[in-house]
């Protein structure tokens, strides 16, 4: 797809938009794409690109039970056509029942397995290589299994290019970005920085209490007693990296 020359001042961004649109067209499955919509700035871009490309797709927002209420409201207000899917289990029940006596961490994100990566299909995502070292090692197309394939059309975009796209197409965005948030994913997500997580729990104290309660019950259900955790607060302090990083729990 060739965009009008006057539409973009930034030629490189114009070319990336055209390439992303062509990428979606070239890989369009017969049954159409699923589009994983999070309400974040990147998912807004892939949603617009999918519409511009004319490919068949169905956008969904998979709730996790720890989504910021501002994000949910934003999706409902600005993207009513996006299907909102309820989670099969809450984050807190997941920690208690499926966590094997361990909270989710950046290395072991079992929460994603049970709450996000549960929809099979040809899925368009908004992940970008510049977001993290971990994501930079991923690919433009990722084959998880025969009926679960990820397509990442803005994989090589920078954050500045994402915001430039927003400005060019006058896209509204979730107000959390205006409050200084860089990531607006799950409240307390271990993929966020320590500062971001602490900001989450100051802003949403009831979620902090809910995590604390889940950690308490997690220890009760733990088959082998923990060697360093004696309370939910101990787990929380470790989880938020308030304890030294060499304090590992080897009793899992």
C-alpha positions in Angstrom: 0.0 0.0 0.0 1.4 3.4 -1.0 0.5 6.3 1.2 0.1 9.8 0.0 3.4 11.7 0.0 2.0 14.6 2.0 0.7 12.4 4.8 4.1 11.9 6.5 6.8 14.4 7.1 9.0 11.5 8.3 9.9 9.4 5.2 11.3 6.6 7.2 8.1 6.3 9.3 6.1 6.4 6.1 8.1 3.5 4.7 7.7 1.5 7.9 3.9 2.0 7.8 3.7 0.9 4.2 6.0 -2.1 5.0 3.9 -3.1 8.0 0.7 -2.9 6.0 2.2 -5.1 3.2 3.5 -7.5 5.9 0.0 -8.0 7.1 -1.4 -8.5 3.6 1.3 -11.0 2.6 0.7 -13.2 5.7 -3.1 -12.9 5.9 -4.5 -16.3 6.8 -7.6 -17.6 5.1 -9.6 -17.5 8.4 -8.3 -14.0 9.3 -6.1 -12.8 12.1 -6.8 -12.4 15.8 -5.5 -9.1 17.1 -4.3 -8.9 20.7 -5.5 -5.5 21.9 -4.2 -4.3 25.3 -5.3 -0.7 25.2 -1.7 0.4 25.1 -0.1 2.7 22.6 1.5 -0.1 20.5 -1.8 -2.1 20.3 -3.5 1.0 19.0 -1.0 1.2 16.2 -1.4 -2.4 15.1 -5.2 -2.0 15.2 -5.0 1.0 12.9 -2.5 -0.8 10.6 -4.8 -3.8 10.4 -7.7 -1.5 9.4 -5.5 0.3 6.8 -4.4 -3.0 5.3 -7.9 -4.2 4.7 -7.1 -7.7 6.1 -9.7 -9.7 7.9 -9.2 -9.6 11.7 -11.0 -9.8 15.0 -9.6 -7.7 17.9 -9.9 -8.9 21.5 -8.8 -7.6 24.9 -8.1 -10.5 27.2 -8.6 -9.3 30.8 -6.3 -10.7 33.5 -8.1 -9.4 36.6 -5.2 -7.1 37.4 -5.7 -4.6 34.6 -5.7 -1.0 35.5 -9.3 0.3 35.6 -8.2 3.3 33.5 -7.2 0.9 30.7 -10.4 -1.0 30.8 -12.4 2.2 30.6 -10.3 3.5 27.8 -10.9 0.4 25.7 -14.6 0.5 26.4 -14.9 4.2 25.6 -12.7 4.4 22.5 -12.7 0.8 21.1 -16.2 -0.6 21.7 -15.8 -2.9 18.8 -13.0 -4.8 20.5 -14.2 -7.9 22.3 -13.5 -8.0 26.0 -12.8 -11.5 27.2 -13.1 -12.5 30.8 -10.1 -14.3 32.4 -10.5 -18.1 33.0 -9.0 -17.6 36.5 -8.0 -14.5 38.5 -4.4 -13.7 39.0 -4.8 -14.2 42.8 -6.4 -17.6 42.4 -3.7 -18.5 39.9 -0.9 -17.7 42.4 -2.6 -19.8 45.0 -3.5 -22.8 42.8 -1.0 -22.8 40.0 2.1 -21.0 41.2 3.6 -24.1 42.9 4.4 -21.9 45.9 6.1 -19.2 43.9 4.9 -15.8 42.7 5.3 -15.0 39.0 8.6 -13.4 38.1 10.2 -11.9 35.0 11.9 -15.3 34.4 8.9 -17.4 35.2 5.8 -15.6 33.9 3.3 -18.5 34.4 0.7 -15.8 34.7 1.0 -15.1 30.9 0.6 -18.8 30.2 -2.7 -19.0 32.0 -4.1 -15.5 31.4 -2.8 -14.2 28.1 -1.3 -16.9 25.9 -4.6 -18.9 25.8 -6.0 -17.9 22.5 -5.0 -20.0 19.5 -4.8 -18.6 16.0 -2.8 -16.2 13.8 -2.3 -13.4 16.3 -1.2 -9.9 15.6 0.8 -8.4 18.5 2.4 -5.0 19.1 5.7 -6.2 20.6 8.8 -4.2 19.6 12.4 -5.2 19.8 13.4 -1.9 21.5 11.2 -2.6 24.5 13.6 -5.0 26.2 16.6 -7.3 25.6 14.3 -10.3 25.9 12.0 -9.0 23.2 14.8 -8.0 20.9 15.6 -11.7 20.6 12.2 -12.6 19.3 11.2 -12.7 15.6 8.8 -10.9 13.3 6.9 -14.2 12.9 6.9 -16.7 15.7 5.5 -20.2 15.4 4.4 -21.4 18.8 2.5 -24.4 17.4 0.7 -25.1 14.2 -2.5 -23.2 15.2 -0.7 -20.5 17.3 1.4 -18.1 15.3 2.4 -14.5 16.3 2.8 -11.7 13.8 4.7 -8.6 14.9 4.3 -5.9 12.3 5.9 -3.1 14.3 8.7 -5.2 15.7 11.4 -2.8 14.4 9.6 0.4 15.4 11.0 2.8 18.0 8.9 4.4 20.7 9.2 7.8 19.0 7.8 6.3 15.8 4.9 4.8 17.7 4.0 8.2 19.2 4.6 9.9 15.8 2.0 7.6 14.3 -0.4 8.5 17.1 0.1 12.2 16.4 -0.2 11.8 12.6 -3.6 10.0 13.0 -4.8 11.9 16.0 -5.2 8.9 18.2 -6.4 9.3 21.8 -4.5 7.4 24.4 -5.0 6.0 27.9 -4.5 8.8 30.4 -2.0 6.7 32.4 0.6 7.7 29.9 0.1 11.4 30.8 0.7 10.4 34.4 4.2 9.2 33.6 3.5 5.5 32.9 5.7 3.9 30.3 4.0 0.5 30.5 0.3 0.2 31.3 0.0 -3.5 31.6 -1.0 -5.6 34.6 -0.8 -4.0 38.0 2.3 -5.2 39.7 3.6 -7.0 36.6 7.1 -8.4 37.3 8.2 -7.2 33.8 7.9 -3.6 35.0 10.7 -1.8 36.8 10.7 -1.7 40.6 9.7 2.0 40.5 6.8 1.3 38.2 5.5 -1.6 40.4 5.8 0.5 43.6 3.9 3.3 41.8 1.2 0.7 40.9 0.7 -0.3 44.5 0.6 3.3 45.7 -2.0 4.1 43.1 -3.9 0.8 43.6 -3.5 -0.2 47.3 -6.4 -2.7 47.2 -4.5 -4.7 44.6 -1.4 -4.7 46.9 -3.6 -6.1 49.6 -5.0 -8.8 47.3 -1.5 -9.9 46.2 -0.5 -10.0 49.8 -3.5 -12.2 50.7 -2.7 -14.5 47.8 0.9 -14.9 48.9 -0.3 -15.8 52.4 -2.5 -18.5 51.1 0.2 -19.6 48.6 2.5 -20.4 51.6 -0.3 -22.3 53.3 -0.7 -24.5 50.3 3.0 -24.9 49.7 3.9 -28.6 49.8 7.4 -28.0 51.2 7.8 -25.2 53.8 9.7 -22.2 52.5 13.2 -21.7 54.0 13.0 -17.9 53.8 9.4 -16.9 53.5 7.4 -17.0 56.7 4.6 -14.6 55.7 2.9 -13.0 52.7 4.9 -9.9 53.5 8.2 -11.8 53.2 7.1 -12.9 49.8 6.1 -9.4 48.8 9.4 -7.9 50.0 11.3 -10.5 47.9 9.0 -10.0 45.0 9.5 -6.3 45.0 13.3 -6.8 45.3 13.4 -5.3 48.8 15.6 -8.3 49.8 19.1 -9.0 48.5 19.0 -10.8 45.1 21.0 -13.7 46.4 18.3 -14.7 48.8 16.7 -17.4 46.8 14.0 -19.9 47.9 15.2 -23.4 47.0 12.3 -25.2 48.5 10.0 -25.0 45.5 
